[in-house]
Every structure is written in structure tokens, then in C-alpha cells.
């Protein structure tokens, strides 16, 4: 195995799908499949045995589902990233998976190039979310901001907005969180807010500590739950 090889475990309860994914991954450069699991319980056991870099995780599986398996894997092996690969992109599947610690989320119509990109993204510390999933996250964030019909409310004053923020977030940290939810990189956030990348990194470290999220994917889910978006405007 070369130094640049990413070791991947596949978890899917459908044999044909599982074998197809393994075959597809075998054709991608820089990826080595180290195991294949038929359910979440087996996935947890194989992670313990093989210590893969990334797990491609189906969600709806017998014995232990993908969300619970993701939670167990991330708790016991935080160095192993999880990319969900599922048929479903509904909210009841998406948000629990991100909250459990998944850093990537793809649907099974993704091609080999998109899967490889998601694996590379989570390995580098970014979120590996498909365009469809990113759009759904932004739609839900937008829906959360809409006032009830016929009852428009003026935007709160900065002091009032700061007082309403959860977990002791400052207004600036909320601005950074909202931009993370829009999919901006640290460099893009720095340009938007006219601050240095080092300052952005400090804000991100602070808001991650305050909100107890582990990565950008969980930060997006947190922003959705608390309606933190657009605060930079």
C-alpha cells in the first residue's frame, strides 16, 4: 500500500449493491477496499479490525442501522471518517446521519468520480456532500428563516440578535457559522468578512468548542437546528 492510498470499508446490506460498490472502488486510483459489511454491527466490528480511513455507509440496514453504526464508529475511532451512501436524501435520514458524525453524504446515483471526491474531501477535513444534499441543507436553512405568512417581523438589532444566540456564540461566530452553512471555505469566509484566515480559524475553533460539533458537516446541521443563517447580512 502506497503512502497516498486511502483505505475504505463498504457497508451495505444488499449483496449486489455492496459488491458493485467494492468493484467500482477497485477501479479508482488511490483507494484500497479493506472490507465489506452486510450491516451496521458488522461494520463496527470490521472498523475495529481493519482501522480504515473512510467507511462508505448505507443507512437502512438490519441489526444496527447506519446512523447508530456511524455514532459508534466515530466515538470509538474518531480518526475514521464516514461517508453515507444511501438511496435516501430525506430530512429524517440526512440530519440524524450528520449529527451522528458522518462528514459526507451521497445518494446512490453518484458516479465514481463523485464518490472519489467525497472520500478525498473528508480525508482532507472538508465535508463530502453531494450538490443535491447541499441544496437541501440550504433550503431547510432558508425555510427556518421564513416568518409565518402575514406576520413579517423586522430584523432584530445586533444586541438583541447576540442575546438570542445559543451556547454563548458571539455575533461574529454566528456569522462565520452561517457562512460555513453556505459551503464557503475558510479563505472565502475571510474574504467575505474582511479578516485574515487565521482569524477565521480562531472563530471556527471557538464555535466548534462552544457547540460541541466535531466538523463542518455537524456545524451545518447545528446551524439548521438553531436557525443560524444569514446573520452576516
Secondary structure, DSSP 8 states (H G I E B T S, - for coil): --TT-EEEEEE-S-HHHHHHHHHHHHTSTTEEEEEEESSHHHHHHHHHHH--SEEEE-SS-SSS-HHHHHHHHHHH-TTSEEEEEES--SHHHHHHHHHHT--EEEETT--HHHHHHHHHHHHTTS-EE-HHHHHHHHHHHHHHH---TT-------HHHHHHH-GGG--HHHHHHHHHHHTT--HHHHHHHHTS-HHHHHHHHHHHHHHHT--SHHHHHHHHHHHT--STT-
